[in-house]
Amino acid sequence: MPDAADQDSPRPVLTAAEPQLFVSDIKASCDFFTVKLGFTIAFVYGDPPFYGQVCRDGARLNLRHVDRPVFDSALRKRESLLSAAIAVEGIRQLFREFQSAGVLFHEALTRQPWGAETFIVEDPDGNLLLFAGRAD
């Protein structure tokens, strides 16, 4: 049963989610996210590096080094198992930006039945990242 102090406190607010991607090489992943996707490096930790974070605008992705794949890669591709979903304003412009950078798409820009436009990027480790925005 909540006590009186809990009843007087403001309701907790979730302010962000930071998906964790499992990667084989922190430096190579940071290079991909900065060069290809326009993110910046927030931090890299460890010697050798085993953890890091990249960000772009309000999106933050944590990168965790692993020595071998955590997920079955064939299953992930076949079922489009996403590692992260990122909401976007200007989805078509972002898609063109990524195309110009030579990004590998798991799924090209697609208008969904629910009215959104989405595309899925595959990073060098096979992580699938969904970018979604309102259809123009």
N, CA, C and O atoms as CSV, one atom per row, in Angstrom:
chain,resi,resn,atom,element,x,y,z
A,1,MET,N,N,0.848,-1.184,0.000
A,1,MET,CA,C,0.000,0.000,0.000
A,1,MET,C,C,0.889,1.241,0.000
A,1,MET,O,O,1.821,1.321,0.800
A,2,PRO,N,N,0.623,2.213,-0.877
A,2,PRO,CA,C,1.479,3.402,-0.934
A,2,PRO,C,C,1.366,4.231,0.340
A,2,PRO,O,O,0.302,4.345,0.946
A,3,ASP,N,N,2.517,4.808,0.724
A,3,ASP,CA,C,2.465,5.683,1.898
A,3,ASP,C,C,2.130,7.110,1.467
A,3,ASP,O,O,2.049,7.400,0.274
A,4,ALA,N,N,1.939,7.991,2.438
A,4,ALA,CA,C,1.511,9.368,2.165
A,4,ALA,C,C,2.522,10.117,1.304
A,4,ALA,O,O,2.135,10.921,0.456
A,5,ALA,N,N,3.817,9.861,1.512
A,5,ALA,CA,C,4.847,10.552,0.729
A,5,ALA,C,C,4.725,10.199,-0.754
A,5,ALA,O,O,4.907,11.064,-1.611
A,6,ASP,N,N,4.416,8.927,-1.067
A,6,ASP,CA,C,4.250,8.524,-2.462
A,6,ASP,C,C,3.063,9.224,-3.100
A,6,ASP,O,O,3.119,9.575,-4.279
A,7,GLN,N,N,1.998,9.434,-2.354
A,7,GLN,CA,C,0.798,10.062,-2.893
A,7,GLN,C,C,1.024,11.537,-3.204
A,7,GLN,O,O,0.378,12.089,-4.095
A,8,ASP,N,N,1.939,12.180,-2.477
A,8,ASP,CA,C,2.217,13.595,-2.692
A,8,ASP,C,C,3.273,13.831,-3.777
A,8,ASP,O,O,3.405,14.949,-4.276
A,9,SER,N,N,4.008,12.808,-4.139
A,9,SER,CA,C,5.072,12.946,-5.136
A,9,SER,C,C,4.478,13.000,-6.538
A,9,SER,O,O,3.456,12.372,-6.812
A,10,PRO,N,N,5.126,13.758,-7.424
A,10,PRO,CA,C,4.655,13.751,-8.813
A,10,PRO,C,C,4.849,12.357,-9.419
A,10,PRO,O,O,5.704,11.581,-8.992
A,11,ARG,N,N,4.046,12.082,-10.402
A,11,ARG,CA,C,4.118,10.797,-11.091
A,11,ARG,C,C,5.473,10.671,-11.784
A,11,ARG,O,O,5.915,11.627,-12.422
A,12,PRO,N,N,6.153,9.514,-11.679
A,12,PRO,CA,C,7.418,9.330,-12.385
A,12,PRO,C,C,7.211,9.442,-13.896
A,12,PRO,O,O,6.172,9.048,-14.425
A,13,VAL,N,N,8.212,9.983,-14.573
A,13,VAL,CA,C,8.144,10.174,-16.019
A,13,VAL,C,C,9.349,9.486,-16.653
A,13,VAL,O,O,10.492,9.741,-16.273
A,14,LEU,N,N,9.086,8.617,-17.617
A,14,LEU,CA,C,10.172,8.007,-18.382
A,14,LEU,C,C,10.617,9.024,-19.428
A,14,LEU,O,O,9.793,9.542,-20.181
A,15,THR,N,N,11.907,9.311,-19.477
A,15,THR,CA,C,12.371,10.385,-20.356
A,15,THR,C,C,13.089,9.911,-21.611
A,15,THR,O,O,13.213,10.678,-22.566
A,16,ALA,N,N,13.557,8.686,-21.638
A,16,ALA,CA,C,14.257,8.200,-22.828
A,16,ALA,C,C,14.459,6.699,-22.723
A,16,ALA,O,O,14.387,6.118,-21.640
A,17,ALA,N,N,14.712,6.091,-23.856
A,17,ALA,CA,C,15.150,4.697,-23.922
A,17,ALA,C,C,16.436,4.680,-24.731
A,17,ALA,O,O,16.548,5.371,-25.744
A,18,GLU,N,N,17.390,3.906,-24.293
A,18,GLU,CA,C,18.671,3.833,-24.984
A,18,GLU,C,C,18.965,2.373,-25.309
A,18,GLU,O,O,19.551,1.661,-24.493
A,19,PRO,N,N,18.561,1.924,-26.495
A,19,PRO,CA,C,18.800,0.529,-26.871
A,19,PRO,C,C,20.290,0.200,-26.842
A,19,PRO,O,O,21.138,1.051,-27.109
A,20,GLN,N,N,20.583,-1.050,-26.513
A,20,GLN,CA,C,21.962,-1.529,-26.506
A,20,GLN,C,C,22.159,-2.477,-27.679
A,20,GLN,O,O,21.463,-3.484,-27.807
A,21,LEU,N,N,23.117,-2.140,-28.530
A,21,LEU,CA,C,23.443,-2.969,-29.680
A,21,LEU,C,C,24.697,-3.774,-29.365
A,21,LEU,O,O,25.664,-3.242,-28.820
A,22,PHE,N,N,24.676,-5.048,-29.707
A,22,PHE,CA,C,25.834,-5.909,-29.501
A,22,PHE,C,C,26.687,-5.879,-30.764
A,22,PHE,O,O,26.205,-6.171,-31.858
A,23,VAL,N,N,27.963,-5.522,-30.600
A,23,VAL,CA,C,28.848,-5.311,-31.745
A,23,VAL,C,C,30.175,-6.038,-31.537
A,23,VAL,O,O,30.594,-6.284,-30.406
A,24,SER,N,N,30.823,-6.374,-32.644
A,24,SER,CA,C,32.087,-7.108,-32.569
A,24,SER,C,C,33.302,-6.187,-32.447
A,24,SER,O,O,34.375,-6.630,-32.038
A,25,ASP,N,N,33.139,-4.911,-32.799
A,25,ASP,CA,C,34.263,-3.973,-32.801
A,25,ASP,C,C,33.718,-2.569,-32.530
A,25,ASP,O,O,33.053,-1.982,-33.384
A,26,ILE,N,N,33.998,-2.044,-31.355
A,26,ILE,CA,C,33.470,-0.729,-30.960
A,26,ILE,C,C,33.931,0.355,-31.933
A,26,ILE,O,O,33.126,1.181,-32.363
A,27,LYS,N,N,35.214,0.359,-32.284
A,27,LYS,CA,C,35.718,1.404,-33.183
A,27,LYS,C,C,35.030,1.340,-34.544
A,27,LYS,O,O,34.604,2.368,-35.071
A,28,ALA,N,N,34.920,0.144,-35.115
A,28,ALA,CA,C,34.269,-0.001,-36.423
A,28,ALA,C,C,32.806,0.428,-36.349
A,28,ALA,O,O,32.294,1.053,-37.278
A,29,SER,N,N,32.138,0.098,-35.257
A,29,SER,CA,C,30.738,0.508,-35.096
A,29,SER,C,C,30.623,2.020,-34.980
A,29,SER,O,O,29.753,2.630,-35.600
A,30,CYS,N,N,31.499,2.623,-34.188
A,30,CYS,CA,C,31.485,4.085,-34.063
A,30,CYS,C,C,31.731,4.732,-35.423
A,30,CYS,O,O,31.085,5.723,-35.764
A,31,ASP,N,N,32.655,4.181,-36.194
A,31,ASP,CA,C,32.922,4.714,-37.535
A,31,ASP,C,C,31.675,4.624,-38.412
A,31,ASP,O,O,31.341,5.586,-39.103
A,32,PHE,N,N,30.988,3.493,-38.395
A,32,PHE,CA,C,29.771,3.323,-39.191
A,32,PHE,C,C,28.721,4.356,-38.793
A,32,PHE,O,O,28.152,5.029,-39.652
A,33,PHE,N,N,28.467,4.482,-37.498
A,33,PHE,CA,C,27.414,5.391,-37.057
A,33,PHE,C,C,27.762,6.854,-37.312
A,33,PHE,O,O,26.871,7.655,-37.593
A,34,THR,N,N,29.031,7.213,-37.220
A,34,THR,CA,C,29.397,8.614,-37.458
A,34,THR,C,C,29.507,8.927,-38.950
A,34,THR,O,O,28.953,9.925,-39.411
A,35,VAL,N,N,30.205,8.099,-39.699
A,35,VAL,CA,C,30.443,8.375,-41.119
A,35,VAL,C,C,29.194,8.139,-41.958
A,35,VAL,O,O,28.842,8.975,-42.789
A,36,LYS,N,N,28.526,7.018,-41.752
A,36,LYS,CA,C,27.384,6.649,-42.598
A,36,LYS,C,C,26.062,7.249,-42.127
A,36,LYS,O,O,25.244,7.666,-42.947
A,37,LEU,N,N,25.843,7.297,-40.803
A,37,LEU,CA,C,24.529,7.703,-40.292
A,37,LEU,C,C,24.511,9.083,-39.641
A,37,LEU,O,O,23.454,9.542,-39.208
A,38,GLY,N,N,25.650,9.747,-39.563
A,38,GLY,CA,C,25.673,11.119,-39.058
A,38,GLY,C,C,25.548,11.268,-37.555
A,38,GLY,O,O,25.214,12.349,-37.070
A,39,PHE,N,N,25.810,10.206,-36.806
A,39,PHE,CA,C,25.798,10.278,-35.346
A,39,PHE,C,C,27.117,10.886,-34.876
A,39,PHE,O,O,28.059,11.012,-35.658
A,40,THR,N,N,27.183,11.259,-33.610
A,40,THR,CA,C,28.431,11.654,-32.977
A,40,THR,C,C,28.699,10.685,-31.834
A,40,THR,O,O,27.784,10.042,-31.319
A,41,ILE,N,N,29.950,10.592,-31.451
A,41,ILE,CA,C,30.324,9.709,-30.345
A,41,ILE,C,C,30.129,10.466,-29.040
A,41,ILE,O,O,30.725,11.522,-28.833
A,42,ALA,N,N,29.293,9.925,-28.160
A,42,ALA,CA,C,29.101,10.515,-26.833
A,42,ALA,C,C,30.248,10.097,-25.920
A,42,ALA,O,O,30.800,10.925,-25.195
A,43,PHE,N,N,30.609,8.813,-25.953
A,43,PHE,CA,C,31.745,8.316,-25.185
A,43,PHE,C,C,32.113,6.918,-25.664
A,43,PHE,O,O,31.304,6.205,-26.257
A,44,VAL,N,N,33.353,6.555,-25.388
A,44,VAL,CA,C,33.851,5.193,-25.572
A,44,VAL,C,C,34.585,4.854,-24.288
A,44,VAL,O,O,35.336,5.675,-23.760
A,45,TYR,N,N,34.368,3.640,-23.781
A,45,TYR,CA,C,34.935,3.270,-22.489
A,45,TYR,C,C,35.697,1.954,-22.596
A,45,TYR,O,O,35.277,1.023,-23.282
A,46,GLY,N,N,36.831,1.904,-21.896
A,46,GLY,CA,C,37.615,0.683,-21.775
A,46,GLY,C,C,38.878,0.724,-22.613
A,46,GLY,O,O,38.976,1.458,-23.596
A,47,ASP,N,N,39.842,-0.087,-22.196
A,47,ASP,CA,C,41.090,-0.218,-22.922
A,47,ASP,C,C,41.469,-1.695,-22.955
A,47,ASP,O,O,42.060,-2.199,-22.000
A,48,PRO,N,N,41.142,-2.390,-24.030
A,48,PRO,CA,C,40.525,-1.903,-25.261
A,48,PRO,C,C,39.055,-1.544,-25.056
A,48,PRO,O,O,38.428,-2.013,-24.106
A,49,PRO,N,N,38.509,-0.721,-25.936
A,49,PRO,CA,C,37.118,-0.282,-25.778
A,49,PRO,C,C,36.140,-1.461,-25.824
A,49,PRO,O,O,36.232,-2.331,-26.689
A,50,PHE,N,N,35.201,-1.465,-24.868
A,50,PHE,CA,C,34.172,-2.504,-24.861
A,50,PHE,C,C,32.767,-1.923,-24.743
A,50,PHE,O,O,31.785,-2.662,-24.813
A,51,TYR,N,N,32.664,-0.615,-24.565
A,51,TYR,CA,C,31.345,0.004,-24.428
A,51,TYR,C,C,31.416,1.423,-24.963
A,51,TYR,O,O,32.441,2.093,-24.836
A,52,GLY,N,N,30.340,1.870,-25.554
A,52,GLY,CA,C,30.301,3.236,-26.059
A,52,GLY,C,C,28.880,3.672,-26.320
A,52,GLY,O,O,27.937,2.888,-26.205
A,53,GLN,N,N,28.744,4.928,-26.670
A,53,GLN,CA,C,27.426,5.462,-27.000
A,53,GLN,C,C,27.579,6.445,-28.154
A,53,GLN,O,O,28.504,7.256,-28.190
A,54,VAL,N,N,26.640,6.349,-29.099
A,54,VAL,CA,C,26.570,7.305,-30.197
A,54,VAL,C,C,25.219,7.999,-30.124
A,54,VAL,O,O,24.240,7.427,-29.644
A,55,CYS,N,N,25.175,9.241,-30.605
A,55,CYS,CA,C,23.917,9.984,-30.536
A,55,CYS,C,C,23.760,10.860,-31.773
A,55,CYS,O,O,24.727,11.287,-32.403
A,56,ARG,N,N,22.514,11.101,-32.081
A,56,ARG,CA,C,22.156,12.048,-33.140
A,56,ARG,C,C,20.833,12.657,-32.718
A,56,ARG,O,O,19.834,11.957,-32.554
A,57,ASP,N,N,20.839,13.962,-32.545
A,57,ASP,CA,C,19.656,14.670,-32.059
A,57,ASP,C,C,19.200,13.995,-30.762
A,57,ASP,O,O,19.987,13.899,-29.820
A,58,GLY,N,N,17.962,13.531,-30.691
A,58,GLY,CA,C,17.467,12.905,-29.461
A,58,GLY,C,C,17.670,11.407,-29.383
A,58,GLY,O,O,17.285,10.789,-28.390
A,59,ALA,N,N,18.266,10.803,-30.407
A,59,ALA,CA,C,18.462,9.349,-30.421
A,59,ALA,C,C,19.830,8.998,-29.836
A,59,ALA,O,O,20.847,9.597,-30.187
A,60,ARG,N,N,19.829,8.021,-28.946
A,60,ARG,CA,C,21.071,7.524,-28.348
A,60,ARG,C,C,21.087,6.009,-28.458
A,60,ARG,O,O,20.097,5.339,-28.161
A,61,LEU,N,N,22.219,5.483,-28.886
A,61,LEU,CA,C,22.391,4.039,-28.992
A,61,LEU,C,C,23.642,3.640,-28.226
A,61,LEU,O,O,24.710,4.221,-28.421
A,62,ASN,N,N,23.507,2.657,-27.362
A,62,ASN,CA,C,24.642,2.126,-26.627
A,62,ASN,C,C,25.231,0.963,-27.413
A,62,ASN,O,O,24.499,0.147,-27.972
A,63,LEU,N,N,26.539,0.895,-27.450
A,63,LEU,CA,C,27.253,-0.145,-28.179
A,63,LEU,C,C,28.019,-1.000,-27.179
A,63,LEU,O,O,28.805,-0.480,-26.388
A,64,ARG,N,N,27.789,-2.318,-27.214
A,64,ARG,CA,C,28.429,-3.239,-26.272
A,64,ARG,C,C,29.200,-4.292,-27.046
A,64,ARG,O,O,28.630,-5.019,-27.859
A,65,HIS,N,N,30.499,-4.371,-26.791
A,65,HIS,CA,C,31.330,-5.367,-27.466
A,65,HIS,C,C,30.970,-6.774,-26.991
A,65,HIS,O,O,30.791,-7.018,-25.798
A,66,VAL,N,N,30.870,-7.689,-27.951
A,66,VAL,CA,C,30.728,-9.121,-27.670
A,66,VAL,C,C,31.676,-9.861,-28.611
A,66,VAL,O,O,31.961,-9.396,-29.715
A,67,ASP,N,N,32.160,-11.016,-28.160
A,67,ASP,CA,C,33.109,-11.777,-28.972
A,67,ASP,C,C,32.450,-12.619,-30.050
A,67,ASP,O,O,33.089,-12.972,-31.041
A,68,ARG,N,N,31.175,-12.943,-29.865
A,68,ARG,CA,C,30.459,-13.720,-30.880
A,68,ARG,C,C,29.019,-13.234,-30.940
A,68,ARG,O,O,28.532,-12.615,-29.993
A,69,PRO,N,N,28.336,-13.509,-32.044
A,69,PRO,CA,C,26.957,-13.021,-32.187
A,69,PRO,C,C,26.054,-13.486,-31.048
A,69,PRO,O,O,26.144,-14.623,-30.584
A,70,VAL,N,N,25.194,-12.590,-30.615
A,70,VAL,CA,C,24.239,-12.890,-29.552
A,70,VAL,C,C,22.971,-13.500,-30.146
A,70,VAL,O,O,22.321,-14.330,-29.511
A,71,PHE,N,N,22.622,-13.087,-31.366
A,71,PHE,CA,C,21.402,-13.544,-32.024
A,71,PHE,C,C,21.741,-14.395,-33.242
A,71,PHE,O,O,22.792,-14.216,-33.857
A,72,ASP,N,N,20.863,-15.305,-33.582
A,72,ASP,CA,C,20.983,-16.091,-34.804
A,72,ASP,C,C,20.770,-15.143,-35.984
A,72,ASP,O,O,19.679,-14.599,-36.153
A,73,SER,N,N,21.808,-14.943,-36.800
A,73,SER,CA,C,21.731,-13.931,-37.858
A,73,SER,C,C,20.698,-14.276,-38.926
A,73,SER,O,O,20.033,-13.378,-39.441
A,74,ALA,N,N,20.547,-15.554,-39.271
A,74,ALA,CA,C,19.547,-15.934,-40.281
A,74,ALA,C,C,18.141,-15.649,-39.771
A,74,ALA,O,O,17.301,-15.133,-40.509
A,75,LEU,N,N,17.885,-15.980,-38.521
A,75,LEU,CA,C,16.572,-15.705,-37.925
A,75,LEU,C,C,16.314,-14.202,-37.866
A,75,LEU,O,O,15.217,-13.744,-38.188
A,76,ARG,N,N,17.314,-13.446,-37.459
A,76,ARG,CA,C,17.147,-11.995,-37.348
A,76,ARG,C,C,16.773,-11.385,-38.694
A,76,ARG,O,O,15.864,-10.558,-38.768
A,77,LYS,N,N,17.462,-11.784,-39.750
A,77,LYS,CA,C,17.154,-11.238,-41.079
A,77,LYS,C,C,15.797,-11.711,-41.584
A,77,LYS,O,O,15.005,-10.916,-42.090
A,78,ARG,N,N,15.531,-13.008,-41.446
A,78,ARG,CA,C,14.280,-13.570,-41.963
A,78,ARG,C,C,13.062,-12.947,-41.291
A,78,ARG,O,O,12.069,-12.645,-41.954
A,79,GLU,N,N,13.136,-12.756,-39.986
A,79,GLU,CA,C,12.007,-12.231,-39.215
A,79,GLU,C,C,12.085,-10.717,-39.003
A,79,GLU,O,O,11.209,-10.139,-38.359
A,80,SER,N,N,13.118,-10.073,-39.537
A,80,SER,CA,C,13.342,-8.631,-39.342
A,80,SER,C,C,13.302,-8.261,-37.857
A,80,SER,O,O,12.599,-7.333,-37.456
A,81,LEU,N,N,14.069,-9.002,-37.048
A,81,LEU,CA,C,14.120,-8.742,-35.609
A,81,LEU,C,C,14.920,-7.467,-35.363
A,81,LEU,O,O,16.128,-7.418,-35.597
A,82,LEU,N,N,14.234,-6.454,-34.894
A,82,LEU,CA,C,14.828,-5.127,-34.732
A,82,LEU,C,C,15.638,-5.027,-33.451
A,82,LEU,O,O,15.273,-5.596,-32.422
A,83,SER,N,N,16.743,-4.295,-33.527
A,83,SER,CA,C,17.534,-3.968,-32.352
A,83,SER,C,C,17.136,-2.619,-31.777
A,83,SER,O,O,17.335,-2.367,-30.589
A,84,ALA,N,N,16.575,-1.748,-32.611
A,84,ALA,CA,C,16.148,-0.421,-32.157
A,84,ALA,C,C,15.153,0.156,-33.151
A,84,ALA,O,O,15.176,-0.165,-34.340
A,85,ALA,N,N,14.284,1.009,-32.640
A,85,ALA,CA,C,13.356,1.782,-33.474
A,85,ALA,C,C,13.566,3.250,-33.130
A,85,ALA,O,O,13.573,3.626,-31.958
A,86,ILE,N,N,13.734,4.071,-34.149
A,86,ILE,CA,C,14.044,5.486,-33.952
A,86,ILE,C,C,13.000,6.323,-34.679
A,86,ILE,O,O,12.817,6.187,-35.889
A,87,ALA,N,N,12.315,7.189,-33.935
A,87,ALA,CA,C,11.317,8.091,-34.519
A,87,ALA,C,C,12.037,9.256,-35.186
A,87,ALA,O,O,13.015,9.787,-34.660
A,88,VAL,N,N,11.532,9.643,-36.359
A,88,VAL,CA,C,12.208,10.639,-37.194
A,88,VAL,C,C,11.217,11.689,-37.676
A,88,VAL,O,O,10.079,11.365,-38.017
A,89,GLU,N,N,11.644,12.930,-37.704
A,89,GLU,CA,C,10.937,13.978,-38.438
A,89,GLU,C,C,11.727,14.175,-39.727
A,89,GLU,O,O,12.936,14.405,-39.685
A,90,GLY,N,N,11.058,14.088,-40.864
A,90,GLY,CA,C,11.754,14.215,-42.147
A,90,GLY,C,C,12.287,12.880,-42.633
A,90,GLY,O,O,13.444,12.783,-43.044
A,91,ILE,N,N,11.459,11.858,-42.589
A,91,ILE,CA,C,11.888,10.491,-42.909
A,91,ILE,C,C,12.426,10.361,-44.330
A,91,ILE,O,O,13.428,9.678,-44.543
A,92,ARG,N,N,11.787,10.999,-45.303
A,92,ARG,CA,C,12.248,10.871,-46.691
A,92,ARG,C,C,13.618,11.522,-46.883
A,92,ARG,O,O,14.483,10.980,-47.572
A,93,GLN,N,N,13.801,12.670,-46.276
A,93,GLN,CA,C,15.093,13.359,-46.373
A,93,GLN,C,C,16.193,12.507,-45.736
A,93,GLN,O,O,17.295,12.411,-46.277
A,94,LEU,N,N,15.898,11.893,-44.594
A,94,LEU,CA,C,16.889,11.045,-43.934
A,94,LEU,C,C,17.212,9.822,-44.796
A,94,LEU,O,O,18.373,9.429,-44.908
A,95,PHE,N,N,16.194,9.226,-45.399
A,95,PHE,CA,C,16.418,8.081,-46.280
A,95,PHE,C,C,17.362,8.461,-47.424
A,95,PHE,O,O,18.292,7.717,-47.733
A,96,ARG,N,N,17.126,9.612,-48.049
A,96,ARG,CA,C,17.999,10.070,-49.144
A,96,ARG,C,C,19.428,10.334,-48.644
A,96,ARG,O,O,20.403,10.021,-49.326
A,97,GLU,N,N,19.531,10.914,-47.448
A,97,GLU,CA,C,20.851,11.165,-46.859
A,97,GLU,C,C,21.614,9.852,-46.693
A,97,GLU,O,O,22.791,9.759,-47.041
A,98,PHE,N,N,20.931,8.841,-46.156
A,98,PHE,CA,C,21.573,7.546,-45.945
A,98,PHE,C,C,21.912,6.872,-47.278
A,98,PHE,O,O,22.961,6.239,-47.401
A,99,GLN,N,N,21.037,7.002,-48.269
A,99,GLN,CA,C,21.328,6.456,-49.602
A,99,GLN,C,C,22.617,7.058,-50.148
A,99,GLN,O,O,23.479,6.342,-50.658
A,100,SER,N,N,22.742,8.374,-50.037
A,100,SER,CA,C,23.932,9.075,-50.540
A,100,SER,C,C,25.198,8.625,-49.829
A,100,SER,O,O,26.285,8.651,-50.406
A,101,ALA,N,N,25.053,8.208,-48.564
A,101,ALA,CA,C,26.207,7.757,-47.784
A,101,ALA,C,C,26.547,6.292,-48.050
A,101,ALA,O,O,27.518,5.774,-47.498
A,102,GLY,N,N,25.754,5.615,-48.893
A,102,GLY,CA,C,26.033,4.218,-49.217
A,102,GLY,C,C,25.615,3.230,-48.150
A,102,GLY,O,O,26.199,2.153,-48.033
A,103,VAL,N,N,24.607,3.588,-47.372
A,103,VAL,CA,C,24.120,2.719,-46.297
A,103,VAL,C,C,23.438,1.485,-46.889
A,103,VAL,O,O,22.749,1.575,-47.905
A,104,LEU,N,N,23.636,0.333,-46.246
A,104,LEU,CA,C,22.975,-0.910,-46.636
A,104,LEU,C,C,21.598,-0.961,-45.972
A,104,LEU,O,O,21.487,-0.877,-44.749
A,105,PHE,N,N,20.558,-1.099,-46.782
A,105,PHE,CA,C,19.193,-1.151,-46.258
A,105,PHE,C,C,18.703,-2.593,-46.213
A,105,PHE,O,O,18.843,-3.341,-47.181
A,106,HIS,N,N,18.137,-2.965,-45.093
A,106,HIS,CA,C,17.444,-4.251,-44.976
A,106,HIS,C,C,16.067,-4.119,-45.618
A,106,HIS,O,O,15.547,-5.063,-46.212
A,107,GLU,N,N,15.494,-2.932,-45.484
A,107,GLU,CA,C,14.197,-2.631,-46.106
A,107,GLU,C,C,14.208,-1.167,-46.529
A,107,GLU,O,O,14.516,-0.284,-45.728
A,108,ALA,N,N,13.874,-0.917,-47.783
A,108,ALA,CA,C,13.842,0.453,-48.307
A,108,ALA,C,C,12.651,1.214,-47.726
A,108,ALA,O,O,11.808,0.645,-47.034
A,109,LEU,N,N,12.603,2.489,-48.018
A,109,LEU,CA,C,11.514,3.340,-47.549
A,109,LEU,C,C,10.175,2.755,-48.004
A,109,LEU,O,O,9.956,2.515,-49.191
A,110,THR,N,N,9.289,2.533,-47.034
A,110,THR,CA,C,8.010,1.873,-47.288
A,110,THR,C,C,6.902,2.603,-46.554
A,110,THR,O,O,7.053,2.961,-45.386
A,111,ARG,N,N,5.789,2.823,-47.238
A,111,ARG,CA,C,4.613,3.394,-46.573
A,111,ARG,C,C,3.853,2.241,-45.928
A,111,ARG,O,O,3.480,1.277,-46.596
A,112,GLN,N,N,3.629,2.353,-44.628
A,112,GLN,CA,C,2.964,1.298,-43.870
A,112,GLN,C,C,1.453,1.514,-43.859
A,112,GLN,O,O,0.992,2.644,-44.014
A,113,PRO,N,N,0.675,0.442,-43.677
A,113,PRO,CA,C,-0.788,0.561,-43.658
A,113,PRO,C,C,-1.303,1.505,-42.568
A,113,PRO,O,O,-2.385,2.076,-42.708
A,114,TRP,N,N,-0.545,1.671,-41.495
A,114,TRP,CA,C,-0.981,2.536,-40.393
A,114,TRP,C,C,-0.607,3.998,-40.614
A,114,TRP,O,O,-0.830,4.834,-39.738
A,115,GLY,N,N,-0.032,4.316,-41.793
A,115,GLY,CA,C,0.213,5.707,-42.140
A,115,GLY,C,C,1.634,6.187,-41.955
A,115,GLY,O,O,1.957,7.305,-42.357
A,116,ALA,N,N,2.488,5.384,-41.364
A,116,ALA,CA,C,3.886,5.776,-41.187
A,116,ALA,C,C,4.699,5.394,-42.420
A,116,ALA,O,O,4.293,4.548,-43.216
A,117,GLU,N,N,5.851,6.035,-42.558
A,117,GLU,CA,C,6.848,5.602,-43.527
A,117,GLU,C,C,8.051,5.121,-42.734
A,117,GLU,O,O,8.482,5.768,-41.779
A,118,THR,N,N,8.585,3.977,-43.142
A,118,THR,CA,C,9.686,3.374,-42.404
A,118,THR,C,C,10.751,2.855,-43.359
A,118,THR,O,O,10.490,2.597,-44.534
A,119,PHE,N,N,11.950,2.711,-42.824
A,119,PHE,CA,C,12.997,1.948,-43.495
A,119,PHE,C,C,13.864,1.316,-42.423
A,119,PHE,O,O,13.897,1.768,-41.279
A,120,ILE,N,N,14.565,0.263,-42.816
A,120,ILE,CA,C,15.401,-0.470,-41.868
A,120,ILE,C,C,16.826,-0.500,-42.397
A,120,ILE,O,O,17.075,-0.889,-43.538
A,121,VAL,N,N,17.758,-0.082,-41.545
A,121,VAL,CA,C,19.185,-0.085,-41.847
A,121,VAL,C,C,19.816,-1.283,-41.144
A,121,VAL,O,O,19.434,-1.641,-40.030
A,122,GLU,N,N,20.784,-1.891,-41.813
A,122,GLU,CA,C,21.555,-2.970,-41.201
A,122,GLU,C,C,22.967,-2.468,-40.929
A,122,GLU,O,O,23.647,-1.998,-41.841
A,123,ASP,N,N,23.410,-2.565,-39.678
A,123,ASP,CA,C,24.768,-2.130,-39.349
A,123,ASP,C,C,25.759,-3.257,-39.676
A,123,ASP,O,O,25.330,-4.350,-40.046
A,124,PRO,N,N,27.066,-3.020,-39.551
A,124,PRO,CA,C,28.050,-4.043,-39.920
A,124,PRO,C,C,27.931,-5.348,-39.132
A,124,PRO,O,O,28.415,-6.384,-39.590
A,125,ASP,N,N,27.302,-5.318,-37.966
A,125,ASP,CA,C,27.126,-6.526,-37.156
A,125,ASP,C,C,25.771,-7.184,-37.365
A,125,ASP,O,O,25.432,-8.139,-36.666
A,126,GLY,N,N,24.995,-6.687,-38.315
A,126,GLY,CA,C,23.690,-7.280,-38.588
A,126,GLY,C,C,22.561,-6.741,-37.741
A,126,GLY,O,O,21.430,-7.212,-37.860
A,127,ASN,N,N,22.833,-5.758,-36.879
A,127,ASN,CA,C,21.754,-5.137,-36.104
A,127,ASN,C,C,20.821,-4.407,-37.056
A,127,ASN,O,O,21.269,-3.679,-37.942
A,128,LEU,N,N,19.521,-4.606,-36.868
A,128,LEU,CA,C,18.524,-3.957,-37.714
A,128,LEU,C,C,17.925,-2.777,-36.971
A,128,LEU,O,O,17.392,-2.927,-35.871
A,129,LEU,N,N,18.016,-1.600,-37.583
A,129,LEU,CA,C,17.566,-0.351,-36.974
A,129,LEU,C,C,16.425,0.213,-37.800
A,129,LEU,O,O,16.603,0.551,-38.970
A,130,LEU,N,N,15.255,0.314,-37.189
A,130,LEU,CA,C,14.080,0.862,-37.862
A,130,LEU,C,C,14.051,2.370,-37.670
A,130,LEU,O,O,14.200,2.862,-36.551
A,131,PHE,N,N,13.860,3.095,-38.749
A,131,PHE,CA,C,13.635,4.536,-38.711
A,131,PHE,C,C,12.206,4.752,-39.184
A,131,PHE,O,O,11.820,4.250,-40.239
A,132,ALA,N,N,11.417,5.496,-38.411
A,132,ALA,CA,C,9.993,5.655,-38.718
A,132,ALA,C,C,9.574,7.106,-38.559
A,132,ALA,O,O,9.991,7.796,-37.629
A,133,GLY,N,N,8.740,7.553,-39.489
A,133,GLY,CA,C,8.213,8.908,-39.428
A,133,GLY,C,C,6.848,8.980,-40.071
A,133,GLY,O,O,6.385,8.030,-40.704
A,134,ARG,N,N,6.212,10.124,-39.897
A,134,ARG,CA,C,4.897,10.333,-40.517
A,134,ARG,C,C,5.055,10.408,-42.021
A,134,ARG,O,O,6.010,10.985,-42.542
A,135,ALA,N,N,4.099,9.814,-42.699
A,135,ALA,CA,C,4.094,9.902,-44.158
A,135,ALA,C,C,3.809,11.339,-44.561
A,135,ALA,O,O,2.940,11.992,-43.984
A,136,ASP,N,N,4.544,11.832,-45.556
A,136,ASP,CA,C,4.353,13.218,-46.023
A,136,ASP,C,C,3.089,13.343,-46.838
A,136,ASP,O,O,2.766,14.431,-47.312
